[in-house]
């Protein structure tokens, strides 16, 4: 039976909701009266944003070594969830969990891609069949085609604002990606926010920051669009609608560190910013891009991220997490996408699937705010959520071309310009 392709993905997600008890179609948050909010708005803006599937693309594909000894199983595998993999092995193989041992060696992880134990199960089954230790190592193609992907998404956003820039109405509906990062950090009295799961044509699962990346991309791009429509500075619009002091602190610190007020306008250069909070982390990201007017190639010149996650225990480690998240986020923002048609993935190799390379790494400045009065929170995932909207907003600032789909410019901005050039 024929299956859909990438070109039909977003319509398919709209048309195939999934009933999940307690979640399907449920309104996550409702406040005030949208009728009143829209009536009070001098400016009204509705847009749709989409995100392709992307792969985890770890340097080390899934692998496992399994051995049975007196009906007890020992498996060595690189997994992020050894206890969950132990439970999976016990269930699949029909043995008590107490007879299963999972050892996690010092090996590469996969940013959410190795939650499950496929290679471990394969190795254990084969080892039991041949009564010898067995090693299973996925090929790169298997990693791309059989590993799960970051969910694709369709997000509809509507916003209304008074002439002074204060938000009066907010509607936000996310399909398929998930509920992480769903609620807006901006104060809006009249709002409706929801998440609707969809039937996915490809296998999907956890990826760094989960759905928060998709939801932040849609929200922060929409805030930029609203600011441009109202001819208000994007920084000022955010400041007017924030009541969270932690977010205001990172936003103002990022603007200062980046030099937002003193930014110098140059041809084919643009500046963008984005705000976010997830898993206890609060962040603001500012970006500068250069866009080649002939090829449309986007070069990220500079990124400044201010990050605050409570009290800092290990600043060097935290800085490394933020830097890594920003670099990884550049890939998902600009060019990473899984291409598929009729159930077949077409770019199942590093030759066909583009990941960030050394020339893609910008000048990167990380400013850490240490809040000794607050308990520490996680920081391995949250820094990635501001990268895509900051870059998209910067591309618009440089070119006047508004990009509402991730990846933003896999083959350059010219693909999105009706005339082939914005000059």
N, C-alpha and C positions, 0 to 999 in steps of 0.2 A: 504494500500500500504506500503510495507516495507520501512523503512528509514535507513540511514547510521548509523554506530556506530563509536566509538572513533577511532578504528583501521583504518578507511577509511577517517578520517577527513581531513587530509592535502592534499591528492589527490583531494578530493571533492572541497576544497577551490580553488585549481588551476584550476579546470575544470568548475567552475561555477562563472565567473565574473558577476558583476551587473553593468548595465549602470546607472550611476547617473549623471545627467546633470552637466557639468562643472567639474566633478571629475573623472569619470570612465576612467581608463587607462591614465589619463593626466600626462604628465611629469611635476612633480613639479619643478624640477630644472635641467637645462642642461648648461654645460659650456665647452668651448674648443672643442677638437676633441678626442674622445675615441680611435680612431685608432692611433693617435699620442701618446696618453698616454700609451697604451699597448705596442707600439713599443719601447718606452723609458724605459720600465720596465725590470729590471734584474730579479726580482722575481714577479711571478704572482700567485694569490691564489683566488680560488672561493669555497664558501661553502654555505650551506643552513641551516637555523636555524628555529625551530618551537616552538610554544607556545600553550599549551592547554588552553581550557576554565577554568577559576576559578570563584568561587562564592564569593560574598561579605561577606557572613556568619556573619551578624551582631548579637550581643548578643540579641538585641531586634528585633523580626520579625516585619513585617508591621502590623500596627493597626490603627484604626480610630473609632471615635464616631461621629455620625451624628444626627442632629435634625432639623426638619422643624418647622418654626413658621411663620404663615401667608404668606405662599409661599416664605419665605426666608429661605435659608439653612445656617446652621452653622456646620462646621466640625472641629474636633480636631484631628490632625494627625501629626506624626513625619515625616516631609519632609524637604528636602534641598531646595526646590523651591516652596514656598507657592503660589506665584503669578501664576506660571505655573499650579499648581494643581487647583487653583481657575478657571483658564481658561478651564482646562480639565473638571472639574465638570460642568461648565456652558454649555460647548459644548455637553457633553454626556446627560445631563438632560434637555437641551432645555430651560434654564433660563438665564436672563441677568447676566453678571458678577457682576454687582452692587448688586445683590440679593444673592450673595454667599460670605460667610466669612470663611476664613481658619485660624485656630489658631494653632500655633506650640508650644506645651508644651516643658518643659525641659526633653527631652527624647533622647535616643540614635539615632545616625544617622547610615549611612551605607556606607561611603566612595564612594559615587556615586550611591549606590544601591536604594536610595529612592528619585530619581528625579521625578518619576511618581506617580500617585495617585490611584493605583488599589484598595487598601483597602478603601480609601475615597469614591470612586465611588460605591463600593459594599455596604458600610454602608449607603450612601445617598439613593440609590435605595431601599434598604430594609426599611429604615426609612419612605420613602414616601409611600411605599406599606402598611405598618402596622400603619402609623400615630402615631408612637411612636419613641423616641430616640433609636438608635441601635448602638451597639458596634460590630466591626468586628476585630478579632485577627487571623492572619495567624498562622498555626502551623509551627513547624520547617521544617517539610517535605514540606509544601507548599512554604515556603521561598526558599528552595533549588530548587524546581521543577518549580515554576511559576515566581520567580524573574528572572530578566535578569542577564547575566553573562559577565565577562570581555572577549572581543573577542579573539578567537583563531587567530593564525597568521602563515604565512609562509613567510620567508624573505630570499631572495637570495642576496648574497653580493660577489662582486669581487673587488680585490684591486691589484694594481701594484706599485712597488717601485724600486727606483734606489739602487745601492749598498750602498749608504750612508744612506739609510732609508727614504729618502724623497718620498712622495707619488706622483705617476705620473698619475694614473688612479683610478677611483672609480665608481662602479656601485652598486646601492642599489635599490631593488624592494620589497616592502612590500605588501602582499595580506591580505586583510580583517581587520587587526587591526585598522588602521587609519593613519592619516598624522602627528600627534603630534610627535615631536622629530625626524622627518624624515631627516632633513638636517644635514650633518656632521659638527662638529665644527672644523675639520681638514682642512688645506688648501690643496686643490687639484685643479689644473688648469683644468684638463680634467675629467668631471664627468657627470653622468646621474643618477637622483634620482626620483623614482616614487612610487605612492601608487595606488593600484587597489582594490576597494571594491569587495567582494564576497558574494554570497548567503550563509547565515548562517543556518545550520540545527537546531541550538538552538537559543533561544531569547538572544540577546546581547545588551549591553548598556554601559553607562559610569562606569568607575572604576578608583580609585585613580591614577592620572597621565595619564589616558587614554592610547593611543597607545605608549606613550613615553617609557614605560617600555619595550615593545617588541622591539621597534626600537633601544633603547640603548643596550639591551641585545645582539642583533645581531651585532651591530656596534662595541661595546667594546670587545666582544668575538673575533670578526674577527681581530681587531687590535692586540689582544694578540696572536692569531694564526700567524699573519703575523710576529710579533716580534720573536716568537719562531722559525719560519721557517728560518728567516734571522739571528738567533742567536744574536739578539739585545735585550737589557734589555727593557721590556715593558714600563717602565717609560721613558727611553731615546727616544724610538720611538715616544711616544706621544709628548714629549717636542720638538722634531725636526719638528713636523708638526703642531704646534699650533702657531697662531698669535694673538689670543684673550688674552689680558693681564689679564683679570679677570679669565679665565680658567687656565692660567699659574700660577696665584697666588694661586688658590685653590689646584691645582695639587702639586705644590712645598710645600705648607703648609702641605698637607696630607702626602707627603713622609717624611717630617721632623718629624711630630707628630707620625707617625707610626714607624719611624726608618727603612725606606725601604732599605737604603744603608747598614745599619748594621744588617739586619735580619740574624738570625742564622739558618742554615740548620739543620733540624732534621728529622729522619725517619718518614714517614707518615704524615708529616706536610707540608703545602703549603701556599703560599702567593699570593694574587692577588689584582689588582687594576682596577678601572674603573673611567671614567670621564663623565661629562654630564652637560647639561644646558636645562632648561625647565621652561616656565612661568616666566622668569626673574630670576630664581635661578641658581646659578653656584655651582657645587659640584664635589668633588673627594672622592672616597670611597676606602679604603684599608681594606683587610680582611685576617685573618689567620684561617685556618681550620685544624682539625685533622681527619684523616680517618682511621678507624679500618681495618687493613689488613685482618682480618678473616671474619668480617661481612660486611665490606664496609660501615658501618654507618659513616655519616658525622656529625661532631660536629663543630659548628662555635665557635671558641675560642675567637676571638677578631675582632671588627670592629671599624675603625676610619673613621669618615666622617667630612670633612671640607666643610662648607656650607656658601655661600655668596648670599644675596638677596638684596643688597643695604643697606640703613640705617636700623638699627635694632631698633624697637620701644619697644618691650617687650622681652628681651633676655630669660627669663625663659620660656615664652610661646613658643618662637621659638625653644628652645632646646627640649621642650617636643614634638613638632611637628616632629622634625627630628628623635628623638629617636623612636617615634611611627611608623614613616614611615619605619625605618630600620627594626624593629621587624616584622611589617606586611610584608615587602619585603622578609624576610627570608622564610615565608610560601610559597609565590608564587614562590620563587626561588628553594626551595628544594623538597617540597612534595605536594603542593595543586594542584588538578586537578579534574575536573568534569568527572566522568566515565559514559558513556551512550551507549545504543545500541537500535536500532530500535525505537527511540523516547522516550525511558524510561531512566531516570537518576537513576543510580544504587547505588549511595552513598549519598542519601538525608538525612543525619543526621551527627551529630558530631562524632558518632561512626564510620562512614565510610569516613567522609571527615576530613582530618587532618589539623588542624590549629596550629600555634606556641603555645607552652606551656612554662611554666617557665624554664624547663631544656634546652630549645632551645635558651634562651636569652644569648648572649655572653657578655663578657666585652665590653662595648660600650662607646666610647669616641667621643664627638661632639665638634668640634672647629668652632666657629662662627667668621666670618670676618665681621666687622662692617664698611661699606662704607658710611660715613656720607656725602660724596660728591654726592651720587646717591639716587634717590627716592626709597622707599621700594617696594618690589615685593612680590608676594605670596610665601608661603613656606609650605603649607599643603600637597602638592602633590609631588613636585620636588624631595625631598630627597629619594624617593623610587626607582628611576630609576637606581641608581648605584649598588644596592645590588646584583641582580642576576648575572650580568657579573663579579663583583668582586669575588663572591663565586665560580662561574664556573671556573674562571681563577686560583683561589687558589686550587681548586680540581685538575686541571690539573698539577699544580706545585707539588702537593703532590704525584700524582699517575701516571702521564703520560697518563691518560685517558681523552680525550677531549669530553665534553658533550655539545651537540648543541641543546638540547630540554629542554624546561621548562614544568614540573618541572625537575630539574637536577637529583635528586637521591631519589625518593619517597621510594624506598626499599633498598637504598644503592648503592654504586658505582659498586659493583660486578655484578649487572644486565647488566652493559654496557661493562664489560671486557670479551673479547672472551675466555680467559682461566679460568675465574672464579676468578682470582687474578692478580694483577699487580706486585706481588713480584717475 
